[in-house]
Each structure stands twice: as C-alpha cells, then as structure tokens.
C-alpha cells in the first residue's frame, strides 16, 4: 500500500457479515484506493464465530473486490489505522441510534488520532433493518436468513446455532 494512496478502514466484528456490511464495503471501495476491512477481536465481546471464521467469511465475501484487503484488528482501531497508513475510518449508519454511538466513537478517535477522519455512509434503504444480532437470533431460531447474508455464511450460521 503506497503512502500516496487514499486508504480507509472499515472495522467491525462481522459476526456474521451481512448484506448491509457488503453494501458499505462496495461503496467504500469505490471511494478509496484501498479499503481495509478490519475484523475486530474484542475479548470482552462474545461472538458466535471465532476470529478465524469471521476473517474467512469476510475474505471470501469480498474476494471479487481487488482493492479491498481483510485484516484482523487486536487493540485500538486508531493504532491499527496508523499501522495501515490510513487517512480515514469508514462507518455505516442505519438508524438514529447508530448515529449517537458512532458520533461518540468518532469524537474519541479524533482525540486519539486528530489526523484520522471518520466518514459516514448511510445504509442503503433495503438494508437499514439488518443487524448481525438479529441475523443470529433468526438463524438460531430456525428462521430463513438468506435475504440478509451472503450465501457463504449460511451453512456456518446453521451449524453454529446447533
């Protein structure tokens, strides 16, 4: 990744990756030379999938996007962004409650790394109601999640819910 390249980080737990995440990734990839999708490992957060499974899901889901790279994040996002040479953090907004949390996070990140900008993309209307938490709830209760997630995660979702 070149120093003159416009690099952004799109971070999340992606537990699981959803079509909403993929929408933000595709749109972000069109805006930046390089988009690094950071799969966050937060030891205090219980996830359905291991970090390795989440990395695999995201990597396979973005395989057709040549300027998108998937990396694991251990630690602070701003430190990771600095190590990647990023100028921006990309965040998706679905509803107003997302904005309140994301605004606080952006303000904190700006304090920690003043040169790192946070850019928000609003969710495509068809994905505003999709959340990883809801997907897990639906899948683990026998519901059909095919309209909400990439096909490559469906079998793993079913298996993890058993």
N, C-alpha and C positions, 0 to 999 in steps of 0.2 A: 504494500500500500504506500503510495507516493506521498510525500509531505505536502504537495500542492493539491492533492485530491480532496474533494469535499466528502468527508466521512461522517456518517451519523451512526448512532447506536439506537437500536430498538430493543429494549430489555423487558423481560417478563419471566414468569415461571413456566408458562406454556404447558399447563397441567390439566388438560391437553391443549395443544394448539387447535385453534378454531378457524372457521372461515373468516371471522372478523379479524383475527390476527393476520391471516394471509392477505386480506384486503389492505391493511395498513402496511404490511411488508411490501407488497407490489407497488403501491403508490409511493412509498418511501424510496424504493429502489429506483423509481423514475425521477426522483428529485435530487439524488445524491450519486456521486461517482461510485461510492462504496457504502453499502448498508451492512452493518454488523448486527446480527440478531444475537443478543446476549441472553443465554438461558441461565437465569439466576438460581443460585443454590443458597437457600436461606434455611439454615439448620433448625430454626425455631418454627418453620412452617411445615406442616405435614402435607406431603404430596401423595397423590395416587401412584404416580410413576417416579421411578428413580431418575436422577440427573442424567444418567446414560441413556435411558429410554426417551426422555424428553429431548435430549440432544439429537438422537437418532430420528425421532418424529419430525422435528423442525428441519433437520438437514435434508431429509427425503422430501418434505413438503415444499422446500424452496430450491430443489435441485435444478429446476429449469430457469433460474434467475442467476445469470453469471456474475453479477456484481454484488450478490448477497453472500455473506460468509457467516457461519454459525460458530459461536464460541461459548464456552462456559464462563460464568461470572461467579467468582468466590470473592466476597468482600464488597467494598463500596463501589457503586456504579461510577462515580466520578473518577476514581482511581483506574478502573477498567477503561473508561473512555479516554483518559490521558494515555494509557499504555497502547491504545489502538490509534492514537493520533487524531481522535475525533474532534470535530468542532461543534457538534450538535447531538442532542438527545431527542429522539422522536418518540412521541407518546400519542396514544389513541384516546379519544373521548367519545363515550357512548351517550351518557346522560349527565345531568347537572351534578349528581353526587360524585361522578368521576372527576368533574372539574375541581371540586373543593379539595379532594385528596391530591390530585395532580398539581394544583396550584401551590399547595404547601410543599410538596416534593420539589417542584421547580424552584421555589424560593430557597429552600435548604441547599439544593445542588448549586444554585448561583452563589450562595455564601461560601460553599466549599471550593467551587471552581468558577470564578467570575467570568472567565473567557468561554465557558461552555454554555451554549444557548440551548433552551428547551423549545421545541416546536411541536405544536399540537395539530393532529389531523382528526377531523370529526369522522365518526364511523359512517360508512355507507348505511343508508336508511334500512336496508334489508338485514343488517347485522346488529343494529343497536340493542336488541334484546338478548343477544348471545353472550353468555359468560361461561368460563370454564367451570365454575361452581355449579351452575345449572346443568351443564352438559353431564357432569359426573353424577348429579342427582338423577337425571333422566336415565342415563345408561345403567346405573346401579339398581334402578327400579324397573328394569326391563323395557324401557321406552326406546323409541327409534331416534337415534341422533344423526342419522345420515344427512339430513339437510343442514347440519350445523358444523360438521368437522370434516377434514379431508378423509377420504376413504381409507387411507393407510393407517389411521389410528383406531378404526372401529373394532377390529378383532382384539387389539390390545386392551381397549376400553372394556369390552365384554369380559375378557379373561381377568382383568384386574378387579372387576366387581364381584367375582365369584366368591 
